[in-house]
């Protein structure tokens, strides 16, 4: 099976098995996969590693239970179970499992460039124009009220984002700063 077919098969698994939550859903998985692939290409990684980034991006949240502290480990285990059936080599599965746990578990603690790319892709919504919309989807998923405490925690999240890769810094940082300014203004107006 070629890499394009593998990625399509993984995407089909995600769309079949991933819960349909407001934020953590197959659209989020697609977004992280595409962003990770884009960053990997911008850094100059070869297509084999780009493929691993895109695959890990798809499955990084396939198991997502609200309040659980081991979603990343569970998603990595899912990958260990299903990816070999799609023709992924054991070393590829091991690398992707490490990327998921090292790159997407909060607090982020990436240990390799591969982890760093996936880490940036997972929180890249902080550097996007639609941050407030996506942030509201996360709030709804968590069942939290739309109040000052939510916006203060959202601002703290934005302020604490640490970009690990140059593409994320280059493309995400200017918009992250705009998002910080916008959220700060909203909090001042609500005071």
C-alpha positions as CSV (number, residue, x, y, z in Angstrom):
1,X,0.0,0.0,0.0
2,X,1.5,3.4,-0.9
3,X,1.6,6.3,1.5
4,X,-1.3,8.1,0.0
5,X,-3.5,5.0,0.3
6,X,-2.2,4.5,3.9
7,X,-3.1,8.0,4.9
8,X,-6.6,7.7,3.3
9,X,-7.1,4.4,5.3
10,X,-6.0,6.1,8.5
11,X,-8.3,9.0,7.8
12,X,-11.2,6.5,7.3
13,X,-10.4,4.9,10.7
14,X,-10.5,8.3,12.3
15,X,-13.8,9.3,10.7
16,X,-15.2,5.9,11.8
17,X,-13.8,5.6,15.3
18,X,-13.2,9.2,16.7
19,X,-15.9,10.7,18.9
20,X,-17.9,13.6,17.4
21,X,-17.2,16.2,20.0
22,X,-17.5,19.9,19.5
23,X,-13.7,20.4,19.3
24,X,-11.9,17.0,19.5
25,X,-13.4,15.5,16.3
26,X,-12.2,14.3,12.9
27,X,-12.1,17.8,11.6
28,X,-9.5,18.7,14.4
29,X,-7.6,15.5,13.4
30,X,-7.5,16.5,9.8
31,X,-6.4,20.0,10.7
32,X,-3.5,18.8,12.9
33,X,-2.5,16.3,10.2
34,X,-2.4,18.9,7.5
35,X,-0.6,21.5,9.6
36,X,2.0,18.9,10.8
37,X,2.6,17.9,7.2
38,X,2.9,21.5,6.1
39,X,5.4,22.4,8.9
40,X,7.5,19.2,8.2
41,X,7.7,20.2,4.5
42,X,8.7,23.8,5.3
43,X,11.5,22.5,7.6
44,X,12.7,20.3,4.7
45,X,11.9,16.8,6.0
46,X,11.8,14.0,3.5
47,X,8.4,12.7,2.5
48,X,8.7,9.5,4.6
49,X,8.8,11.6,7.8
50,X,6.2,14.0,6.5
51,X,3.9,10.9,6.1
52,X,4.6,10.0,9.7
53,X,3.7,13.5,10.9
54,X,0.5,13.5,8.9
55,X,-0.5,10.0,10.2
56,X,0.3,10.9,13.8
57,X,-1.7,14.1,13.4
58,X,-4.7,12.1,12.4
59,X,-4.7,9.7,15.3
60,X,-3.3,11.9,18.1
61,X,-6.7,12.4,19.7
62,X,-8.6,9.4,18.3
63,X,-9.2,8.4,22.0
64,X,-10.4,11.4,23.8
65,X,-12.2,11.1,27.1
66,X,-12.9,14.4,28.9
67,X,-10.9,14.7,32.1
68,X,-8.7,11.7,31.4
69,X,-5.0,12.2,31.8
70,X,-4.0,9.4,29.4
71,X,-5.7,10.2,26.2
72,X,-2.4,10.5,24.3
73,X,-1.2,7.2,25.6
74,X,-4.5,5.6,24.6
75,X,-4.3,7.2,21.2
76,X,-0.8,5.9,20.8
77,X,-2.0,2.4,21.8
78,X,-4.7,2.6,19.2
79,X,-2.0,3.4,16.6
80,X,0.0,0.5,17.8
81,X,-3.0,-1.8,17.3
82,X,-4.3,-0.5,13.9
83,X,-1.4,1.0,12.0
84,X,0.5,-2.3,11.4
85,X,-2.7,-3.7,9.8
86,X,-2.4,-0.8,7.2
87,X,1.2,-1.7,6.3
88,X,3.1,0.6,8.7
89,X,6.4,-0.8,9.8
90,X,7.1,-1.3,13.5
91,X,9.7,1.4,13.7
92,X,7.2,3.8,12.1
93,X,4.5,2.9,14.6
94,X,7.0,3.3,17.5
95,X,8.1,6.7,16.2
96,X,4.5,7.9,15.8
97,X,3.5,6.7,19.3
98,X,6.5,8.6,20.8
99,X,5.5,11.7,18.8
100,X,1.9,11.6,20.1
101,X,2.9,11.3,23.7
102,X,5.9,13.6,23.5
103,X,4.3,16.2,21.3
104,X,0.6,16.5,22.3
105,X,0.4,15.7,26.0
106,X,-0.1,18.8,28.0
107,X,2.2,20.2,29.3
108,X,4.0,19.7,26.0
109,X,7.5,18.1,26.4
110,X,8.7,17.4,22.9
111,X,12.0,15.4,22.8
112,X,12.6,15.5,19.0
113,X,12.0,17.6,16.0
114,X,9.2,15.2,15.0
115,X,7.6,15.8,18.4
116,X,8.0,19.5,18.1
117,X,6.3,19.7,14.7
118,X,3.3,17.7,16.1
119,X,3.2,19.8,19.3
120,X,3.0,23.0,17.2
121,X,0.4,21.6,14.9
122,X,-1.8,20.5,17.8
123,X,-1.9,24.0,19.4
124,X,-1.7,25.9,16.1
125,X,-5.3,27.2,16.6
126,X,-3.6,29.8,18.9
127,X,-2.0,31.3,15.8
128,X,-5.1,31.3,13.6
129,X,-7.6,33.9,12.8
130,X,-10.5,31.6,13.9
131,X,-9.0,31.1,17.4
132,X,-12.1,32.5,19.2
133,X,-14.5,30.3,17.2
134,X,-12.4,27.2,17.9
135,X,-11.9,28.2,21.5
136,X,-15.7,28.5,21.9
137,X,-16.1,24.9,20.5
138,X,-13.6,23.7,23.2
139,X,-15.5,25.6,25.9
140,X,-18.8,23.9,24.8
141,X,-17.1,20.5,24.7
142,X,-15.9,21.0,28.2
143,X,-19.3,22.1,29.3
144,X,-18.0,25.3,30.8
145,X,-20.0,28.6,31.0
146,X,-19.0,31.5,28.8
147,X,-17.7,33.8,31.5
148,X,-14.8,35.9,32.6
149,X,-13.0,32.8,34.1
150,X,-13.1,31.0,30.8
151,X,-11.7,34.0,28.9
152,X,-9.0,34.5,31.5
153,X,-7.9,30.8,31.2
154,X,-8.0,31.2,27.4
155,X,-5.8,34.3,27.6
156,X,-3.4,32.4,29.9
157,X,-3.3,29.5,27.3
158,X,-2.5,31.9,24.5
159,X,0.2,33.7,26.6
160,X,1.8,30.3,27.5
161,X,2.0,28.9,24.0
162,X,5.6,28.1,23.1
163,X,6.3,27.5,19.5
164,X,8.9,24.8,18.9
165,X,9.5,25.2,15.2
166,X,10.3,28.1,12.9
167,X,7.2,27.6,10.6
168,X,4.9,27.9,13.7
169,X,6.8,31.0,14.9
170,X,6.8,32.6,11.5
171,X,3.2,31.9,10.6
172,X,1.5,31.6,14.0
173,X,3.2,34.1,16.2
174,X,1.8,37.3,14.6
175,X,-1.7,36.0,14.7
176,X,-1.3,34.7,18.3
177,X,-0.3,38.2,19.3
178,X,-3.4,39.6,17.6
179,X,-5.5,36.9,19.5
180,X,-3.9,37.9,22.8
181,X,-4.8,41.6,22.1
182,X,-8.3,40.8,21.1
183,X,-9.0,38.6,24.1
184,X,-7.4,41.2,26.4
185,X,-9.7,43.9,25.0
186,X,-12.7,41.6,25.5
187,X,-11.7,41.1,29.1
188,X,-11.3,44.8,29.7
189,X,-14.6,45.6,28.2
190,X,-16.3,43.0,30.4
191,X,-14.8,44.5,33.5
